[in-house]
Amino acid sequence: MTNGGELLRIEGVTKAYPGVVANSDVSFTIREGEVHALLGENGAGKSTLVKMIYGLVKPDQGHMRWRGADYAPTQPSEARRAGVGMVFQHFSLFEALDVAENVALGMETPPPMRELAARIRAVSEEYGLPLDPGRMVGDLSAGERQRVEIIRCLLQSPKLLIMDEPTSVLTPQEVEILFQTLRQLKAEGTSILYISHKLEEIRSLCDEATILRRGKVVATCTPREKTARELAEMMVGATLTPPERRPGAKGAVALGVSDLSVDSPIPFGTSLKDISFTVAKGEVLGIAGVAGNGQDELLLALSGEIRTAPDRVRIDSRPVGDLGPQDRRRAGLVAAPEERLGHAAAPNMSLTENALLSGAVRQGLVARGFVDWSKTEAFAKAIIERFDVRTPGAHVAARALSGGNLQKFVVGRELMQNPGVIVINQPTWGVDAAAAAAIRQAILDCAAAGAAVVVISQDLDELLEIADSFAALNGGRLTRPRPVEGLTVDEIGLMMGGAHGMEVAHHAG
């Protein structure tokens, strides 16, 4: 535990928006040279709180003190002048500009480009975050883009660095590099306010934790003295039961993909190259990878939104590569894409109408060209009840739901169609710990009932918890699937980082 003086004190801060109190009477202190975790489920009030510290949002009540003096920034430039830097979860970089140009845009009075490039090189080497100032951001990996954001902050010599979910797009090896940098900053006296849902990371990195639930501080603790499960239960306010596998025999191959190569239809996307794998009935195949390595394209190719030669994709030995999404549903395949609002659900349509969009074929919701609305509404209500979707009813528009509740609805809609093959990209993205456990259990139940499941996820803990076999996507290529049992996080990181020779180097046993 550090013994630095008090850097930032937050006292009785409250912020309300129409219909929701984001923060209610929040108080806590960050000391100099301390790594302080801010924990809470989605919607607990973490983002609103850090926006107030960074000058993006003004508190309704309460006040903040910076080194004993009143602190009330009205915009980020004031916060930066005081010594606050922030690395956002979603990067704010221009892909068509180089690293130095992007850094210059974040500075109020940037030095000449040559001088700035030299400073970027010096700071990146000093903190172990190698970065070439002349490279185009569009060509950088997610981990390298994050370095740009961090170095942009470090050039301002911040006293407090706020990091929002900084490791959600990194491989385990990149996480280790980041942690070395953060520990170095801490040793130099910089304070870090760290937001993450990865509780083992919090335990290894953070000195103190403030836990928010529904906008209020419910606990403070020293993370390394708690287990990850204890921290999760403090966040949720309930006991969590980990998903339970129901052992079932693996059946015949239900999904076969062979030599699948497709050009990406997405700007700055990643084309798929020679992908081959099979998934048996009752098997869960987990596919990991840092975002932007072909995950979206793989889902499009499996769901039928991208069509290929017929024999590239087979369902129960039947070639379906040239069939569209509805025909693949008839054949038994359902899919839930990562982007819930716009791709998985139509924002302005009601939940009943959204249930119809993907459930029409398998649930028999249309007869002789007419929609059976009472049957459709009953299906929507069944999803809402089974997956504990918090909403006034099935008549509500999809856009009115929180991200976590809409996620429960779109995943539930697919899992409740008694599918033979399930493909899900980021099944628990943005849902709280209790809902994530329920979704993972539902996936395992479908597999136990004989479905073949492909789960594409950036959450390694999730894949290790529910998958039988594991593969990694990197640059549009897929490593050969391997049994999850016995895999180490190091090996997984190498697979995600593109060490494709790895699968040759390992033999069974």
C-alpha positions as CSV (number, residue, x, y, z in Angstrom):
1,M,0.0,0.0,0.0
2,T,1.3,3.4,-0.9
3,N,1.6,6.2,1.7
4,G,1.4,9.1,-0.7
5,G,-0.6,12.3,0.2
6,E,-4.1,12.9,-0.9
7,L,-4.4,13.8,-4.6
8,L,-8.2,13.8,-5.4
9,R,-11.0,13.7,-2.9
10,I,-14.6,13.3,-4.1
11,E,-17.2,14.3,-1.6
12,G,-21.0,13.6,-1.8
13,V,-21.1,13.9,-5.6
14,T,-24.5,13.3,-7.1
15,K,-25.5,13.4,-10.8
16,A,-29.1,12.7,-12.1
17,Y,-30.4,12.4,-15.7
18,P,-34.1,12.2,-16.5
19,G,-35.4,8.9,-15.0
20,V,-32.1,7.8,-13.6
21,V,-29.7,8.8,-10.8
22,A,-26.3,8.0,-12.3
23,N,-24.3,8.9,-9.1
24,S,-25.8,9.3,-5.6
25,D,-23.7,10.8,-2.8
26,V,-20.4,9.3,-4.0
27,S,-17.3,9.9,-1.8
28,F,-13.8,8.4,-2.0
29,T,-10.2,9.5,-2.1
30,I,-7.3,8.7,-4.5
31,R,-3.8,9.1,-3.0
32,E,-0.6,10.0,-4.8
33,G,1.1,7.0,-6.4
34,E,-1.9,4.8,-5.9
35,V,-3.6,2.5,-8.4
36,H,-7.3,2.8,-7.5
37,A,-9.9,0.5,-9.0
38,L,-13.4,1.7,-9.8
39,L,-15.7,-1.4,-9.9
40,G,-19.3,-1.9,-10.7
41,E,-21.7,-3.5,-13.2
42,N,-22.7,-1.8,-16.4
43,G,-24.9,1.1,-15.4
44,A,-23.4,1.4,-11.9
45,G,-22.3,4.9,-12.6
46,K,-18.6,4.5,-13.3
47,S,-18.5,6.4,-16.6
48,T,-20.5,9.3,-15.3
49,L,-18.1,9.6,-12.3
50,V,-14.9,9.7,-14.4
51,K,-16.5,12.2,-16.9
52,M,-17.0,14.5,-13.9
53,I,-13.4,14.2,-12.9
54,Y,-12.4,14.8,-16.5
55,G,-14.6,17.9,-17.0
56,L,-17.1,16.4,-19.5
57,V,-20.0,16.4,-17.0
58,K,-20.9,18.8,-14.2
59,P,-22.1,17.3,-10.8
60,D,-25.5,18.4,-9.5
61,Q,-24.3,18.3,-5.9
62,G,-21.2,17.6,-3.9
63,H,-17.7,18.7,-4.8
64,M,-14.1,17.6,-5.6
65,R,-10.8,18.7,-4.1
66,W,-7.5,18.4,-5.9
67,R,-4.5,18.5,-3.5
68,G,-6.7,20.3,-1.0
69,A,-8.0,23.0,-3.3
70,D,-11.5,23.1,-4.9
71,Y,-11.6,21.3,-8.2
72,A,-14.5,21.8,-10.7
73,P,-13.3,21.5,-14.3
74,T,-15.9,22.7,-16.9
75,Q,-14.1,21.1,-19.8
76,P,-11.4,18.4,-20.4
77,S,-8.7,21.1,-21.2
78,E,-9.1,22.4,-17.6
79,A,-8.8,18.9,-16.2
80,R,-5.7,18.3,-18.4
81,R,-4.1,21.5,-17.2
82,A,-4.6,20.4,-13.6
83,G,-2.9,17.1,-14.3
84,V,-5.7,14.6,-15.3
85,G,-5.2,12.4,-18.4
86,M,-7.8,9.9,-19.7
87,V,-7.5,6.9,-22.0
88,F,-11.0,6.1,-23.2
89,Q,-12.4,2.6,-23.9
90,H,-13.2,3.6,-27.5
91,F,-10.2,5.1,-29.2
92,S,-10.6,8.5,-30.7
93,L,-8.0,8.2,-33.5
94,F,-8.1,9.0,-37.2
95,E,-7.1,6.0,-39.2
96,A,-5.9,8.0,-42.3
97,L,-3.4,10.0,-40.2
98,D,-0.1,8.9,-38.8
99,V,0.8,8.4,-35.1
100,A,2.4,11.9,-34.7
101,E,-0.5,13.7,-36.4
102,N,-3.0,11.9,-34.1
103,V,-1.0,12.9,-31.0
104,A,-0.7,16.5,-32.2
105,L,-4.5,16.7,-32.5
106,G,-4.9,15.9,-28.8
107,M,-2.5,18.7,-27.8
108,E,-3.4,22.3,-27.3
109,T,-0.1,23.7,-28.5
110,P,1.7,20.9,-30.4
111,P,5.4,21.4,-31.0
112,P,6.8,21.2,-34.6
113,M,6.3,17.7,-36.1
114,R,10.0,16.7,-36.0
115,E,10.3,17.6,-32.4
116,L,7.0,15.9,-31.5
117,A,8.1,12.7,-33.3
118,A,11.4,12.7,-31.3
119,R,9.4,13.1,-28.0
120,I,7.0,10.3,-28.9
121,R,10.0,8.0,-29.6
122,A,11.7,9.0,-26.3
123,V,8.5,8.6,-24.2
124,S,7.5,5.3,-25.9
125,E,11.0,3.8,-25.2
126,E,11.1,5.1,-21.6
127,Y,7.8,3.4,-20.8
128,G,8.4,0.2,-22.8
129,L,5.6,1.0,-25.3
130,P,7.5,1.0,-28.7
131,L,5.8,3.1,-31.3
132,D,6.8,4.5,-34.7
133,P,5.5,8.1,-35.0
134,G,5.4,7.9,-38.8
135,R,3.1,4.8,-39.0
136,M,-0.5,5.2,-40.3
137,V,-3.0,4.5,-37.5
138,G,-5.1,2.4,-39.9
139,D,-2.2,-0.1,-40.1
140,L,-1.8,-0.5,-36.3
141,S,-3.1,-3.3,-34.2
142,A,-5.6,-2.6,-31.3
143,G,-2.8,-2.8,-28.8
144,E,-0.6,-0.3,-30.8
145,R,-3.6,2.1,-31.1
146,Q,-3.9,2.0,-27.4
147,R,-0.3,2.9,-27.0
148,V,-1.0,6.0,-29.1
149,E,-3.7,7.1,-26.7
150,I,-1.5,6.4,-23.6
151,I,1.5,8.2,-25.0
152,R,-0.7,11.2,-26.0
153,C,-1.6,11.3,-22.2
154,L,2.0,10.7,-21.0
155,L,3.3,13.7,-23.0
156,Q,1.3,15.9,-20.7
157,S,3.0,14.4,-17.6
158,P,-0.3,13.6,-15.8
159,K,-0.6,13.3,-12.0
160,L,-3.8,11.2,-12.4
161,L,-4.3,8.8,-15.3
162,I,-7.8,7.5,-15.8
163,M,-8.0,4.2,-17.7
164,D,-11.4,2.9,-18.9
165,E,-11.4,-0.9,-19.7
166,P,-7.9,-0.7,-21.1
167,T,-7.3,-4.4,-21.6
168,S,-10.5,-5.3,-23.4
169,V,-8.7,-5.4,-26.8
170,L,-5.3,-6.7,-25.8
171,T,-3.6,-10.2,-25.9
172,P,-2.3,-11.5,-22.5
173,Q,1.2,-10.6,-23.6
174,E,0.1,-7.0,-24.4
175,V,-1.6,-6.8,-21.0
176,E,1.7,-7.6,-19.3
177,I,3.5,-4.9,-21.2
178,L,0.7,-2.4,-20.2
179,F,0.9,-3.4,-16.5
180,Q,4.7,-2.9,-16.5
181,T,4.1,0.6,-17.8
182,L,1.5,1.3,-15.2
183,R,3.7,0.0,-12.4
184,Q,6.5,2.2,-13.6
185,L,4.2,5.3,-13.6
186,K,3.0,4.4,-10.1
187,A,6.7,4.1,-8.9
188,E,7.2,7.6,-10.3
189,G,4.3,8.9,-8.2
190,T,1.5,9.0,-10.8
191,S,-1.9,8.0,-9.5
192,I,-4.1,5.7,-11.7
193,L,-7.9,5.4,-11.6
194,Y,-8.5,2.0,-13.2
195,I,-11.9,0.7,-14.5
196,S,-12.1,-2.9,-15.6
197,H,-14.5,-5.9,-15.3
198,K,-11.5,-8.3,-15.3
199,L,-11.2,-8.9,-11.6
200,E,-8.0,-11.0,-11.6
201,E,-6.3,-7.9,-13.2
202,I,-7.7,-5.7,-10.5
203,R,-6.4,-8.1,-7.8
204,S,-2.8,-8.1,-9.3
205,L,-2.6,-4.3,-10.1
206,C,-4.7,-2.2,-7.8
207,D,-4.0,-1.0,-4.2
208,E,-7.6,0.1,-3.4
209,A,-11.0,-0.5,-4.9
210,T,-14.2,1.6,-4.6
211,I,-17.3,-0.5,-5.6
212,L,-20.4,1.2,-7.0
213,R,-23.8,-0.4,-7.3
214,R,-26.7,1.6,-8.8
215,G,-24.9,4.8,-8.5
216,K,-23.9,4.5,-4.8
217,V,-20.6,3.4,-3.1
218,V,-21.4,0.1,-1.5
219,A,-17.9,-1.0,-0.4
220,T,-14.2,-0.1,-0.5
221,C,-11.5,-2.8,-0.1
222,T,-8.0,-3.9,-0.9
223,P,-8.5,-6.1,-4.0
224,R,-5.7,-8.5,-3.3
225,E,-7.3,-9.5,0.0
226,K,-10.5,-10.6,-1.8
227,T,-11.1,-13.4,-4.4
228,A,-12.4,-12.4,-7.8
229,R,-15.7,-14.1,-6.9
230,E,-16.0,-12.0,-3.7
231,L,-15.4,-8.8,-5.7
232,A,-18.0,-9.8,-8.3
233,E,-20.6,-10.6,-5.5
234,M,-19.9,-7.2,-3.9
235,M,-20.6,-5.6,-7.3
236,V,-23.8,-7.5,-7.9
237,G,-25.0,-7.7,-4.3
238,A,-25.9,-11.4,-4.7
239,T,-24.3,-14.8,-4.6
240,L,-23.1,-16.0,-8.1
241,T,-23.2,-19.6,-9.2
242,P,-20.6,-20.5,-11.9
243,P,-22.0,-22.2,-15.0
244,E,-22.3,-25.9,-14.7
245,R,-21.4,-28.3,-17.5
246,R,-23.8,-31.1,-18.0
247,P,-21.7,-33.9,-19.5
248,G,-23.1,-35.3,-22.7
249,A,-21.6,-37.4,-25.4
250,K,-20.4,-35.6,-28.5
251,G,-22.3,-36.5,-31.6
252,A,-21.7,-36.4,-35.3
253,V,-20.3,-33.2,-37.0
254,A,-23.1,-30.6,-37.2
255,L,-21.1,-27.7,-38.7
256,G,-18.2,-28.1,-41.2
257,V,-16.2,-25.3,-42.7
258,S,-13.5,-26.0,-45.2
259,D,-11.0,-23.7,-47.1
260,L,-13.3,-20.7,-46.4
261,S,-11.8,-17.5,-47.9
262,V,-13.9,-14.3,-48.3
263,D,-13.1,-10.7,-49.0
264,S,-14.2,-8.4,-46.2
265,P,-17.2,-6.2,-47.1
266,I,-16.4,-3.9,-44.1
267,P,-14.2,-0.8,-44.5
268,F,-10.7,-1.4,-43.0
269,G,-12.0,-5.0,-42.4
270,T,-10.1,-8.3,-42.5
271,S,-10.6,-10.9,-45.2
272,L,-10.8,-14.5,-44.2
273,K,-8.1,-16.8,-45.4
274,D,-8.4,-20.6,-45.8
275,I,-10.5,-21.2,-42.6
276,S,-11.3,-24.9,-41.8
277,F,-12.9,-26.4,-38.7
278,T,-15.6,-28.8,-37.6
279,V,-18.0,-28.6,-34.6
280,A,-19.8,-31.7,-33.4
281,K,-23.2,-31.9,-31.8
282,G,-22.8,-31.2,-28.1
283,E,-19.5,-29.3,-28.6
284,V,-18.7,-25.7,-27.8
285,L,-15.8,-24.3,-30.0
286,G,-14.4,-21.0,-28.5
287,I,-12.8,-18.7,-31.0
288,A,-10.6,-15.9,-29.5
289,G,-8.9,-12.9,-31.0
290,V,-8.3,-9.2,-30.6
291,A,-11.1,-7.2,-32.3
292,G,-10.6,-6.6,-36.0
293,N,-9.0,-9.9,-36.9
294,G,-11.9,-11.3,-38.9
295,Q,-14.5,-12.0,-36.2
296,D,-17.3,-10.0,-37.8
297,E,-16.5,-11.5,-41.2
298,L,-16.6,-15.1,-39.9
299,L,-20.0,-14.5,-38.4
300,L,-21.3,-13.1,-41.6
301,A,-19.9,-16.1,-43.6
302,L,-21.5,-18.6,-41.2
303,S,-24.8,-16.8,-40.8
304,G,-25.3,-16.5,-44.6
305,E,-24.9,-12.8,-44.9
306,I,-21.8,-13.4,-47.0
307,R,-22.4,-16.3,-49.5
308,T,-19.7,-18.6,-50.8
309,A,-19.3,-21.7,-52.9
310,P,-21.9,-24.3,-51.5
311,D,-19.4,-26.8,-50.0
312,R,-17.4,-24.2,-48.0
313,V,-20.0,-24.4,-45.2
314,R,-21.9,-27.6,-44.4
315,I,-24.7,-28.1,-41.9
316,D,-25.2,-31.8,-41.0
317,S,-23.1,-32.7,-44.2
318,R,-25.4,-30.6,-46.4
319,P,-23.7,-27.9,-48.4
320,V,-25.2,-24.5,-47.5
321,G,-22.5,-22.0,-48.5
322,D,-24.6,-20.4,-51.2
323,L,-27.7,-20.1,-49.0
324,G,-28.9,-16.8,-47.3
325,P,-29.7,-16.4,-43.6
326,Q,-33.3,-17.6,-43.6
327,D,-32.5,-20.8,-45.6
328,R,-29.7,-21.5,-43.1
329,R,-32.1,-21.0,-40.3
330,R,-34.4,-23.6,-41.9
331,A,-31.4,-25.9,-42.0
332,G,-30.9,-25.4,-38.2
333,L,-28.3,-22.5,-37.9
334,V,-29.0,-19.4,-35.8
335,A,-26.6,-16.5,-35.3
336,A,-26.2,-13.5,-32.9
337,P,-23.8,-10.8,-34.2
338,E,-21.7,-8.6,-31.9
339,E,-23.4,-5.3,-32.8
340,R,-26.7,-5.5,-31.0
341,L,-28.4,-2.3,-32.1
342,G,-28.6,-2.1,-35.9
343,H,-27.4,-5.6,-36.8
344,A,-28.9,-8.0,-34.2
345,A,-31.9,-5.8,-33.5
346,A,-33.8,-3.0,-35.4
347,P,-33.7,0.0,-33.0
348,N,-37.1,1.5,-33.7
349,M,-39.0,-1.8,-33.9
350,S,-40.7,-3.3,-30.8
351,L,-39.3,-6.4,-29.1
352,T,-42.2,-8.3,-30.5
353,E,-41.3,-7.2,-34.1
354,N,-37.6,-8.0,-33.4
355,A,-38.6,-11.5,-32.2
356,L,-40.3,-12.0,-35.6
357,L,-37.2,-10.9,-37.6
358,S,-35.2,-13.9,-36.7
359,G,-37.8,-16.2,-35.3
360,A,-40.3,-16.3,-38.2
361,V,-38.9,-19.4,-39.8
362,R,-38.1,-21.7,-36.9
363,Q,-41.0,-20.6,-34.6
364,G,-43.6,-20.8,-37.3
365,L,-44.7,-17.2,-36.8
366,V,-45.9,-16.6,-40.4
367,A,-48.7,-18.7,-42.0
368,R,-49.9,-18.3,-45.6
369,G,-48.1,-14.9,-45.8
370,F,-49.7,-13.5,-42.6
371,V,-47.9,-12.8,-39.4
372,D,-49.4,-14.5,-36.4
373,W,-49.0,-11.6,-34.0
374,S,-50.3,-13.3,-30.9
375,K,-47.9,-16.2,-31.3
376,T,-45.1,-13.7,-32.0
377,E,-45.9,-11.7,-28.9
378,A,-46.0,-14.9,-26.9
379,F,-42.5,-15.8,-28.2
380,A,-41.1,-12.3,-27.3
381,K,-42.7,-12.5,-23.8
382,A,-41.1,-16.0,-23.3
383,I,-37.7,-14.6,-24.1
384,I,-38.2,-11.7,-21.7
385,E,-39.2,-14.0,-18.9
386,R,-36.6,-16.7,-19.5
387,F,-33.7,-14.3,-19.8
388,D,-34.8,-11.8,-17.2
389,V,-34.9,-8.9,-19.7
390,R,-35.7,-5.7,-17.7
391,T,-38.3,-3.9,-19.8
392,P,-41.9,-2.7,-19.3
393,G,-43.1,-5.2,-21.9
394,A,-42.7,-6.7,-25.4
395,H,-44.3,-3.5,-27.0
396,V,-41.2,-1.4,-26.1
397,A,-38.7,-0.4,-28.9
398,A,-35.3,-2.2,-28.9
399,R,-33.5,1.2,-28.6
400,A,-35.2,1.9,-25.2
401,L,-33.4,-1.1,-23.5
402,S,-30.0,-0.8,-21.9
403,G,-27.2,-2.5,-23.7
404,G,-27.1,-5.4,-21.3
405,N,-30.8,-6.0,-21.4
406,L,-30.9,-5.9,-25.2
407,Q,-28.0,-8.3,-25.3
408,K,-30.0,-10.8,-23.1
409,F,-32.9,-10.4,-25.5
410,V,-31.0,-11.0,-28.8
411,V,-29.0,-13.9,-27.4
412,G,-32.2,-15.4,-25.8
413,R,-34.1,-15.0,-29.1
414,E,-31.6,-17.3,-30.9
415,L,-31.1,-19.9,-28.1
416,M,-34.8,-20.4,-27.7
417,Q,-35.3,-21.5,-31.3
418,N,-34.2,-25.1,-30.6
419,P,-31.3,-24.7,-33.1
420,G,-28.9,-27.4,-34.3
421,V,-26.0,-25.0,-34.8
422,I,-25.4,-21.7,-32.8
423,V,-22.9,-19.0,-33.8
424,I,-22.6,-16.1,-31.3
425,N,-20.1,-13.2,-31.4
426,Q,-19.4,-11.6,-28.0
427,P,-22.3,-13.3,-26.1
428,T,-21.9,-11.4,-22.8
429,W,-20.5,-8.0,-24.2
430,G,-21.6,-5.3,-21.8
431,V,-23.8,-7.4,-19.5
432,D,-23.3,-7.7,-15.7
433,A,-21.8,-10.6,-13.9
434,A,-25.1,-12.3,-13.0
435,A,-26.5,-11.9,-16.5
436,A,-23.3,-13.2,-18.1
437,A,-23.4,-16.3,-15.9
438,A,-27.0,-16.9,-17.0
439,I,-26.2,-16.5,-20.7
440,R,-23.2,-18.9,-20.4
441,Q,-25.4,-21.4,-18.6
442,A,-28.0,-21.2,-21.4
443,I,-25.3,-21.8,-24.0
444,L,-24.0,-24.8,-22.1
445,D,-27.6,-26.1,-21.8
446,C,-28.1,-25.9,-25.6
447,A,-24.9,-27.8,-26.1
448,A,-26.0,-30.4,-23.6
449,A,-29.2,-30.8,-25.6
450,G,-27.1,-31.6,-28.7
451,A,-26.5,-28.2,-30.4
452,A,-23.1,-27.5,-32.0
453,V,-22.0,-24.1,-30.7
454,V,-19.4,-21.5,-32.0
455,V,-18.6,-18.7,-29.5
456,I,-16.5,-15.9,-30.8
457,S,-15.3,-13.8,-27.8
458,Q,-12.5,-11.5,-26.6
459,D,-13.1,-12.6,-23.1
460,L,-10.6,-15.4,-22.5
461,D,-12.1,-16.3,-19.0
462,E,-15.5,-16.8,-20.7
463,L,-14.1,-19.1,-23.4
464,L,-12.1,-21.2,-20.8
465,E,-15.2,-21.5,-18.7
466,I,-17.6,-22.8,-21.5
467,A,-15.6,-24.1,-24.4
468,D,-14.5,-27.7,-25.1
469,S,-12.1,-26.7,-27.9
470,F,-10.3,-23.5,-28.6
471,A,-8.9,-21.7,-31.7
472,A,-7.7,-18.1,-32.3
473,L,-8.3,-15.7,-35.2
474,N,-5.4,-13.5,-36.2
475,G,-5.3,-11.5,-39.5
476,G,-8.2,-13.5,-40.9
477,R,-6.5,-16.9,-40.3
478,L,-7.7,-19.5,-37.7
479,T,-5.3,-21.7,-35.7
480,R,-6.2,-25.4,-35.6
481,P,-8.7,-26.0,-32.8
482,R,-7.2,-27.6,-29.7
483,P,-8.9,-29.1,-26.6
484,V,-9.3,-26.4,-23.9
485,E,-8.1,-28.7,-21.1
486,G,-4.5,-28.1,-20.4
487,L,-4.2,-24.9,-22.4
488,T,-2.2,-22.1,-20.6
489,V,-3.0,-18.4,-20.9
490,D,0.5,-17.9,-22.4
491,E,-0.2,-20.4,-25.2
492,I,-3.6,-18.7,-25.9
493,G,-1.8,-15.3,-26.1
494,L,0.7,-16.6,-28.6
495,M,-2.2,-18.1,-30.7
496,M,-4.0,-14.7,-30.6
497,G,-0.9,-12.9,-31.5
498,G,-0.5,-15.0,-34.6
499,A,2.0,-17.7,-33.7
500,H,0.5,-20.1,-36.3
501,G,3.4,-22.5,-36.1
502,M,2.3,-23.3,-32.6
503,E,-0.4,-25.8,-33.5
504,V,2.3,-27.8,-35.3
505,A,4.6,-27.8,-32.3
506,H,2.2,-29.5,-30.0
507,H,1.3,-33.2,-30.2
508,A,-1.6,-34.8,-28.4
509,G,-1.1,-35.4,-24.7
